[in-house]
Amino acid sequence: MRASLRGWGGVGAMAVGCALALAFVLLLPLTQSAGGSETDAGLGGPGLATAGPARADSCVDSQAQNETWSPSSADGTTIDAIKARTGAKRKLIVGIDQNSYRWGYRNPNNSGAELEGFDIDLVHRIAQDILGDPDAVQFKAIPTSQRIPAIQDGRVDMVVRTMTINCDRLKDVAFSAPYFKTGQQVLAPKSSPITGYNGTLAHKRICTAAGSTAYAKLDADRKSGKLAASADISTTVPNQLDCLVRLQLGEVDAVVTDGALAASQAAQDPTVELKGAAFTTEYYGVAMKQGATDLVRRVNQILVGYRADGWQASYDKWLSATLGADSAASKPSAPQYLRTS
């Protein structure tokens, strides 16, 4: 090519080539945004832009929490459909956990064994904003591994279930801005020689929830050599609490889960404790169907107000006893919205 581009003719050819390349780069975003599916069209409501899922080749897990739409209070197709439900069915349908102590937990000791916890408080706030009634909610208890299928199949409008935002999941669902910050930690009996996420896990049986970021991390680290090859990660369960039961029965030696959940499990069983510091940084988000742009933006608008008024009170009530009175490490900073109208 260099031989053929000699003299002014070569320079001219190079200039034309550069111009064409620049035009391609400038036009590429337009061609991508114009290629959305029919299910994406109009879901943002009048004047609201829509887009497909985050691109796998551009998403980075450490920044995945920013892959969301800017806040808006405008209704659109998705919210209109929710509001159009009549009678007893006029409710927000939300996938939650009923076994995560102080997050989403059916307390047998309160009146009616009602659901309670940090995630449940957020659900009531969302229902209040969209439907004008904090109790206009139909809760659906779903296991960890069914969170994404429940959204994709339309069984729920959203999932509020300690669900970590990451690039793999952004291929399948849309997320709100983050509402909680945590990280993976090890939970083991106080008498255990395990000291954290390190060599003491060699030859140990480790339990995780199926479909969780904990299992994905352990699997990747064992393949790369960061986790001892002798660590047994074959035990997976439908719900996180099942791991605590396995630990109590002596069927596993340790549990790996989000530190926020592990702390609540330690509160349930004083014979176990967190071992070592968190070895990842993760953010929980509200998960919704791809294309439900108006709902994502509405939840993000709700979260703006909730972070200012409501978040701290819920933290103090449910989590301060296990995570400490200082919530600074758990409260996400104001998000940077990468998608705007």
N, C-alpha and C positions, 0 to 999 in steps of 0.2 A: 504493500500500500504506500509505504514511504517513497518507493521508487517511482510510482505513478503520480505522486503529488508534488512534483518539482516545479519550481517557477511560480509565476503569478496564477497560472491555471490551477495548480495544486492548491495554492492558498485560497482561491475562489471556491474550489470544491470543498475544502475543509470548512469554509465559512457557511456554505449551504448546508453541509452536514450538521454543523453545530446548531444552525437555526432550526433545522428539522427536529433535532433531539430536544431542543428547548421547547418547541411547540408541543411535542409529545408529552413532555413532563407537565406542561401547563394544562393540557387538555385531559390528562389521565384522571384527575379527581372528578372532572365533569362527567366523563364516561362511566366512572364507577358509581357516582351518585344517581345517575340516570338508570342504572341497571337493577334497581330494587325490585323485589317481588311484589305481586299484587297484594299480598297480605300486609305489606308495609305501607301501602298507599293510604293517605288520609288519616292514619292513626294518631297523628299529632294534633289533629284539629285544625281549624282555619289558621293559616299563616305559620304553622309549625312545621319545621323540616323533619324528615325521617331519614334513617340510615340503617344499614345492615349491621351485623355483629362486628366486633373488633377484629381486625385482620390478624391472623395467627403470626404472620411474619413481622408485624410491627408492634405487637403487644409484649410488654415486659411485666412479669408478675409483680415486681416491686412498684410498678406504676399502674397496675390494673384497676386500682380503686378510682382512678381518674377517668376511666373509660365510661363515662355516663353523660347524660344530657343535662344542660343547665336548667335550673328550676323554673317552673311556670305553674300558675294557678288555673290556666285555661283547660276546659274540658275538651275531649276529643271522642273518637269512636269507641275506644275501650271504656272510658269512664261513663259515656252515655249508655253503653250496654249494661253496666253495673247498676246505674241509677234506674234503668228501665225495668228492672226486676220488680215484680209486684207482690203485695201481701207479705206473707212470712218469708218469701224467698228474696225479698229486697235486702240482701245482706252482702257484705264483702266476704268472699270465700278465701280463707287463708290457711296454708299448710304450716303446721307448728309441731313442736315436740311437746309431749306431756310427761316426759320422764327426766328432763334436765332440771335439777333442783335449782331454784331461784332464777331460771331462765324461762322455761316453759314447763310447768309442773302442775299436775293435778293433785292438789293438796287434799287428802282425805279428812283433814281436821277442820277445814273451813266449811261454811254453809254451802251445801250443794256440791261439794268437791269441785269447786270451780278452778279453772286454770289461772295460774298466777306466775309472775316473774318479769324480768326485764324485757324480754321479747314480747310478752303479752301486753305490757303497758304500751309499747310502741304500736302494736296492732290496734289497740283501742283509740290511740291518737289519730291514726290514719283513717279509721272508720268514722270518727267524729268529723274530720275535715271533709271527707268525700260524701258521706251520707247524712251528716248532721246528728249522728247518734253513736256514741262510743261502744254501745253494745250491739250494734247492727253488724254482727260478725258470725259467720259460720266457721267454726274451727274444724280443721281436719288434721288429725294426728297422722304423720307420715314418717317412716323410717329414714335414716340418713341417705341411703342409697336410692330412695324414691323421690327425692326433692326435685330433681330436674325433670324426670318423666311426668310427675304430677303437674308441672307447669306446662310442659309441651303438649300434654294430652288435654289440657283445659279443665282438669279436675279442680284447680285452684286458680284464683286471680294472682296470687303472689305467695311466696314462702318467706316467713320470718322465723328462721330456725338456726341461729348461730351459723350462718352459711358464709364461708370465706369467699371473697372475690378473687378470682385468678383467671389467667388467660384461657385455660382449657374450658372453663365453665362459660366464659364469655362467647365461646363458639355456639353454645346451646341456649343460653338465656341472657336476658338483660339484667343489669344490676343498678340499684340506686347508688347514690353516694354512700360512703361508709358511715355506719353509726356506732361502731365499736372497734377498738384496736386490741389485739392480743398476739399470742405466738404459741407454737407447739412446745409442750413440756412433758416430762416423764413423771408418771405417778407410780409409786411402788410402796410396799409395806415399810414402815419406819425401821424395822429390823433388817431390811434388805441391804446387801453390800453395794447395790446400784447407787451411783452418786450423780447420775445425770445422763445426758445424751453423749456418751463417750464409750471407751473400751470396756466399761463394766457391764455393758449390754451383751457382750460376747457370750454365746451359749445360753442366752436367756430367751424365754418365750414372751413375745410382746403382742398385746391385743390392740387393735384399732377398729374403727367402724368402717364397714364396707362403703366405698365411694367417698371416703373422707380425704382431706388434704394430708392428714397424718399418714395414712397408708401410702399415698403417692410419694411423700417425702422419704419414708423408710425404704420403699422399693427402689427409688432412684439412688439413694445414698448407698444401699447395699450393692447395687450394680456398679457404682463408681468407686467403691472401696472406702467411702467415708463412714460406713457402718459395717461392723464386723460381719463377714460372710456367714459366721456361725449363728448370728442372731436369727431366731425363728419368728418370722412375721406372718405366718400362715393363719393365725387366728384372727378372723374378722367377724364382726357381729352386725346385726341390723341397726342397733341403737347404742349410743355411747354408754348408757348405764349398764348395758349387758357386759361391757368390759370390766366394770367395777365388780359385778357379780362373779365373773370368771376369776378375777384377782382374789376375791374373798374365798372362793372355793379352792384356791391353790392350783387352778388349771393354767394360769399364766403367771409370769414373774413381774410384769410391768405393763402399764397402759401408756400409750402416747396419744395425747389429744390436746386441744387448745387449753392453754393455761387457765383461762377463765372458767372453762368447764371442769378442768381437773381440780381447781380450788373448791368448786362447789361439791364435787364428789368427796374430796377430803373432809369437807364439813359434814357430810353424811356419815363418814366412817373415820373415826379418830385414830384408827390403827394404820392409816396410810398417809402419805405426805408427798408433796412435790419434791422432786429430786433435781437439783441444778436449775440453771436459768433457762429462760425460753431460748430456743435455737432457731426460730424463724420470726418474722413479723407478718402478721395477717390482719385483714380487715373484714368485718362482717358487713354485708349489705342485704337489702331487701331484693329478692330475685323475682323477676317477672318475665312474661313471654316476650321473645324478640318481636319487634314491631309495635309493641304497646307503648309507643313513645310518649303519648299524653299521660299515661299512668306513671311511667318512670319520672317524667318531669314533675308531675303533681307530688309524688312521694318525695322527690328532692326538695320541693318547695316546703313540704311539711317538715322535713328534717332541718331546714334552716331555722324554723321557729322552735322545733323541739330541742335542738342543741342549746338554744338560748333560754328556753323555759320548759322544763319537763325532764330532760335527760338526767340532770344532776339529782333531782329528787328521786327518780327511779333507781339510779345507782346507789344512792344513800340507803334506800329501803331494801334493795335486794342483794347488792354486791359488796357493799363496804365491809361487811363482816368477814368476807372471805378474801377480798382483794385489797383491803385497806381503805382508810378514810380518804386518802389522796387519790383522786380519780384522774390526775393529769396524764398518767401513762396509758390510760384506757380510752380517753376521749379523743377521737380523731380531730386533727386540725381542720380548718375550713378547706373544703376540697377545691381542686383546680379542674373545672369542667372542660374537657377536651372537645365536647360536642355542644354547639350552640345553635340557636335558631338562625 
